[in-house]
Amino acid sequence: MGHLVPHFECWIVGQGKGLKEFKLGMDKELVSRIQWFPFVSPWEMPYLLNQLDAIFVFESALPHPVVSNLVLEAISSGLGIIIDRLNFTETYRNIVTLNQDQVLVVSPFETSLSASRIEQWVEKRAFVDHNSNQRIKYQEYITLNEMIYVDILNSETK
């Protein structure tokens, strides 16, 4: 973020456990240059996403891939997704078709190089149509989610 704030307005949405420590681990000037949002209600999320160029989705340290509703909203609105996992698109391939320029893979450990790549990518995306194509209807998506929860509940009762 330190490399990005001179070129972009950076926002962080987050709350709860660890946020205070997260901020304490950052330079005070950097903390003051970031806009912090403690909570965004679901009905306000589309408006927030429409204000952004991209979101960060760093999940390579997770034990398994997850399907994020926030990521689906971002993809559907054509928002750029900055990720740290090469096989990220595989998680979503049955739900949406991502545009080729919609995802940028960067390393959170190569901060200067990643920031440079992000800056170039955002500038390039400013001149591209960002519509994505849903591969599954919303109701089908909800039904599949419900089936997952039913399976989990059934497995716990056995």
N, C-alpha and C positions, 0 to 999 in steps of 0.2 A: 504494500500500500504506500510505503514511503516513496517509492519510485513513481507511483501513479498520481498522487495528489497534486503535483505541479501541473499535470496535463488534464486531469479529470476531476469532476466533483464526485467524491466517493461517499457512498452511503453504506451503513451497516445496520441491518435489522437483527436484533437479538435481545434476549433478556435471560434472566435466571442465573442458575449456578455457573460460576466460572467467568461471568462477564466482567466483574470487578477486577479479577486477576488478569484477565485478558487485556483490559485497558492499562493496568499497572505495568504490564510487560511491554507496552508501546511507549515510544517517545511522547512526552507531553504535548509537544507542538503538533505531532501527527494526530493525536487524539482530538485536539482542538480543530483540526482541519477536516475531520470526517464528520458527516451528519449522522447522528445516532437516532435510531427509531426503536423504542423499547418493544412495541407490539404493533402489528398491523392486522386489523380484523380481515377475515376472508373476503368480505364484500368490498373492502378498500384495496385489496391486492391488485386487481386489474388496473386501477388507476396508478398505483405505485409502479407496476411493471411498465406501463406506458411511458413513464418518465425516464427509464433506464436504457442504456446501450447494451448492457450485458449483466449477467450474474455469475458469481463464482460458485462452483459446486465441487468442492474438494472432498472426495470420499474414498480415495485409494487406501486409506488406513482402516476403513470399515471391514469387518470380517466377511461381508458378502454384499453384492450390489443391491441397492434399494431402488424402488420406483417412487419418486418424489412427486407429490401433487404440485408443488411449487415449480419443479422442473417442467412438468407437463403444461402448466399454465404459461410458463416462459416460452417453451417451444412453440406452443399454439399461437402465441402472440408474435412470433418471429424474433424474439429476443435472443441475443447471443448468449452462449453458454461457455464459460471458461472453466475447464476441467483439468484434473490431474490424473485421469485414468484413461488409458488408450482404448479400452473396450467399452467405454461409456455408452456409445450408441447401440450396442447389442442389447442393453437392458431395455431400451425403448423401441426397438425395431418393429415389434408387433403392434405397437400402439400408434406411433406417428412416424412419418417419413421426414427426416431432418434434411434441411437444405445443406448442401456441401459446405457452405461458408458459415453455417450457424454455430459450429462447435470449434473451439480452439483448445488444444491440449498444451498445457504448460507445466513446468516443474515448479512447485512452490519453494524449491531449494536453490534454484538459479534465478534469484529475484531480479537482477538487472536485465538479464537476457529475456526473461519472461515478460517483464514490464515493457521492454522495447517491442516484443512481438505483439503484445496486447494493444499497444498504441497504434501500430501499423494496421492491425486487423480491424480495430474499431474505425479508423479512418477509411479503410477500404469498404467496410460494410455500410458506411453512410450513403453509398451510391447504389445499393443493391436492394431488390425486392426481398422481403423477409418472410413471405407467407410459407407456412408448412402445411402438410397434408395429413389429416387424421386418417389412420388406417382402421380405427375401431370407433364405433358410435359411443357416445357418452354413457348411455344406458348399459351397453355391453361392458364397458369399463367398470361401472358400479357393480354390476352383477358378478363379474370376475373377482372384484375385491371382496364382495360378500361371501363368495364361495371359499376364498382363502381363509376368512375368519371362521366360517363354519367348520372347515377342515381342522383348523387349529383347535377350536373348542371341542370337536369330536375326538381329536387325538389326546387331549388332556383328560377326557372323561374315561378313556380306556385303561 
